[in-house]
Amino acid sequence: MSSEFKDRIIMVTGASDGIGQRVAVALGEAGANVIALARKEDGLQQTRDRIEELGGRCLCIPFDLMRFNDYGKLFLALKDQIPHLDGIVHCAGSIDRCTPMQYVKPDTFRQMLDIHLTAPNMLTQIMLPLLRRANAASVIFTSCDMINEDQANWHGYGLAKRALGYAAAMWQMEHPDAPYRFNTLNPGRVRTELFKRAFGGTHPKEVPAVSSVVPAYLYLLSDQSKDLRGQSLQAADLNITA
């Protein structure tokens, strides 16, 4: 699978740590040209250093996905630098703590909806002209267990993540014959900083490492999964290993 990524151009959000960083590094190692987006510049530098150590290429762009008015500037900065986009992997996300709906503050609720639902959809929208330039392209929205399981105390985060399944299906229905495709992937619980904050009472070693779900992302970006369109998928069900 790795050789097919040579010279492909793939954007990864949340690329400064967690799943986003691991996916970005794996793509760079496989020969892709990675466009890494994140707010944390030090984490982005670590991502680029690791990719370059492995012989890959990475364009790091410090970018706050909550600044929606800057999306157009991002597109204009990229459209003349790159010929197309072969994929977007939406991994950016955050949550400070799980809170019952009756106690969550309006600003926190809106932030969770914006970063996990508004941002990936609006970024996909603004980058669509670059996706259209590719021979084929794959967009992956990262969901979570709430995509098909009711859980309490996740307020705007859980609502946004559940809506991503519908978002991917909607994008695909609106572009039924396009060479680009949209899917949602639930990586399940893995050892990220977000997991540690949300499940403080769970020992990290009780859940798989982030690296265990990276092959599922690469599979959905590859031509091997070209028939998967508008689906809500579970990394565990794909059973893809490195």
C-alpha positions in Angstrom: 0.0 0.0 0.0 2.8 2.5 0.9 4.2 2.9 -2.6 0.9 4.2 -4.0 1.2 7.3 -1.7 4.4 8.4 -3.4 4.0 12.1 -4.5 0.4 12.3 -3.4 -0.6 15.5 -1.5 -2.6 15.0 1.6 -3.7 17.5 4.2 -3.9 16.4 7.9 -5.5 18.5 10.6 -4.6 18.1 14.3 -1.1 17.1 13.0 0.8 18.3 16.1 0.0 15.3 18.3 -2.2 12.3 18.7 -3.8 10.5 15.8 -3.2 13.4 13.4 0.6 13.4 14.1 0.9 9.7 13.7 -1.1 9.6 10.4 1.0 12.5 9.0 4.2 10.8 9.9 3.1 7.5 8.3 2.0 9.3 5.1 5.4 11.1 4.9 7.2 7.8 5.4 5.1 6.3 2.6 6.2 9.0 0.2 3.3 11.4 0.4 3.7 15.2 0.5 2.0 16.1 3.8 0.4 19.4 4.5 0.2 19.5 8.3 -2.2 21.8 10.1 -2.4 22.5 13.8 -2.3 25.3 16.4 0.7 24.0 18.3 3.8 25.1 16.4 6.2 23.0 18.6 4.2 19.9 17.9 4.1 20.7 14.2 7.9 21.1 14.2 8.2 17.6 15.8 5.9 16.2 13.1 8.0 17.8 10.3 11.3 16.7 11.8 10.1 13.1 12.1 8.8 13.1 8.5 12.0 14.5 7.1 14.1 12.0 9.2 12.1 9.3 7.3 12.8 10.9 4.0 9.4 12.5 3.5 8.3 16.0 2.8 6.0 18.1 5.0 4.6 21.6 4.7 3.7 22.8 8.3 1.0 25.5 8.6 0.2 26.8 12.0 -3.5 27.4 11.8 -6.4 27.9 14.1 -9.4 26.1 12.7 -11.7 28.2 14.8 -10.8 31.3 12.8 -13.3 30.6 10.0 -12.6 33.9 8.3 -9.1 32.8 7.6 -10.1 29.7 5.6 -10.2 31.7 2.4 -6.7 33.0 3.0 -5.5 29.4 3.6 -6.9 28.3 0.3 -5.4 31.2 -1.6 -2.0 30.5 -0.1 -2.2 26.9 -1.3 -3.9 27.0 -4.6 -0.9 28.2 -6.5 1.6 26.1 -4.5 0.1 22.7 -5.0 -1.6 21.2 -8.1 -4.3 19.4 -6.2 -5.2 17.6 -3.0 -5.4 13.8 -3.0 -7.0 13.7 0.4 -7.9 15.4 3.7 -7.7 13.7 7.1 -9.7 15.6 9.7 -8.2 14.7 13.1 -8.3 18.1 14.9 -10.2 18.1 18.1 -10.2 18.8 21.8 -12.2 18.5 25.0 -11.3 19.5 28.5 -13.7 17.3 30.4 -16.9 15.4 30.2 -19.8 17.4 31.6 -23.5 16.7 32.0 -25.7 18.8 29.6 -27.3 20.6 32.5 -24.0 22.1 33.5 -22.1 22.8 30.3 -21.6 26.4 29.5 -22.8 27.9 26.2 -19.3 28.9 25.0 -18.0 25.5 25.7 -20.9 23.9 23.9 -20.4 26.1 20.8 -16.7 25.4 20.8 -17.2 21.7 20.7 -19.7 22.0 17.8 -17.4 24.3 15.9 -14.1 22.4 16.2 -15.6 18.9 15.6 -18.4 19.6 13.1 -18.2 23.1 11.6 -14.5 23.2 11.0 -14.1 19.9 9.2 -17.0 20.6 6.9 -16.1 24.2 6.2 -12.4 23.2 5.5 -13.6 20.5 3.1 -15.8 23.1 1.4 -13.0 25.6 0.9 -10.6 22.9 -0.3 -13.1 21.3 -2.7 -11.6 23.0 -5.8 -8.2 21.3 -5.0 -9.8 18.0 -4.4 -11.5 18.3 -7.8 -8.2 18.7 -9.5 -7.0 15.3 -8.3 -7.6 12.1 -10.3 -9.2 10.7 -7.2 -9.3 11.9 -3.6 -10.4 10.7 -0.2 -11.7 12.8 2.7 -11.8 11.2 6.2 -13.8 12.6 9.1 -12.7 11.3 12.5 -15.6 10.3 14.6 -15.7 8.3 17.9 -17.9 5.8 19.7 -20.8 8.2 19.8 -21.3 7.6 16.1 -23.4 4.6 16.9 -23.5 4.4 20.7 -25.4 6.6 23.3 -23.1 7.9 26.0 -23.8 10.5 28.7 -21.9 13.7 29.6 -20.3 14.4 26.2 -22.5 17.4 25.4 -21.4 19.3 22.2 -18.5 16.9 21.5 -20.7 13.8 21.3 -23.4 15.6 19.3 -20.9 16.9 16.8 -19.2 13.6 16.4 -22.4 11.7 15.8 -23.4 14.3 13.2 -20.2 13.6 11.2 -21.7 10.3 9.9 -24.5 12.2 8.3 -22.1 14.8 7.1 -20.0 12.3 5.2 -23.1 10.7 3.7 -24.5 14.1 2.7 -21.2 15.1 1.0 -21.2 11.8 -0.9 -24.9 12.1 -2.0 -24.2 15.6 -3.3 -21.3 14.3 -5.3 -22.4 10.8 -6.3 -20.3 10.5 -9.5 -17.3 12.5 -8.4 -13.9 10.8 -8.2 -13.5 12.1 -4.7 -15.2 10.4 -1.8 -16.1 11.0 1.8 -16.1 8.6 4.8 -16.2 8.7 8.6 -13.8 6.7 10.7 -14.2 5.8 14.3 -10.7 4.9 15.6 -12.1 3.8 19.0 -10.3 4.5 22.2 -6.6 5.0 21.8 -3.9 6.5 24.0 -4.1 10.2 23.2 -4.0 13.3 25.4 -7.8 13.8 24.7 -8.4 10.3 26.0 -6.4 10.9 29.2 -8.4 14.1 29.9 -11.8 12.4 29.2 -11.0 9.1 31.0 -8.7 10.2 33.8 -9.6 7.1 35.8 -8.5 4.7 33.1 -4.8 3.6 32.9 -3.4 4.4 29.5 -2.1 0.9 29.0 -5.6 -0.4 29.1 -6.2 1.0 25.7 -4.3 0.5 22.4 -1.6 2.8 21.2 -2.3 5.4 18.6 -0.2 3.5 16.1 -2.7 0.7 16.1 -5.3 2.7 14.1 -3.0 4.4 11.6 -3.3 1.6 9.1 -7.1 2.1 8.9 -6.5 5.7 7.9 -4.0 4.8 5.2 -6.4 2.2 3.9 -9.2 4.7 3.5 -6.8 7.1 1.7 -5.6 4.3 -0.6 -7.1 3.0 -3.9 -7.9 -0.3 -2.1 -10.9 1.4 -0.5 -12.1 3.2 -3.5 -15.6 1.6 -3.3 -16.2 2.9 0.2 -18.2 6.1 -0.3 -20.3 7.9 2.3 -19.8 5.2 4.9 -19.5 5.4 8.7 -16.7 2.9 9.5 -15.0 1.4 12.6 -11.2 1.0 12.6 -11.7 -2.3 14.5 -14.0 -3.7 11.8 -11.6 -2.8 9.0 -9.0 -5.1 10.7 -6.1 -3.5 8.8 -2.7 -3.9 10.4 0.7 -2.4 9.5 
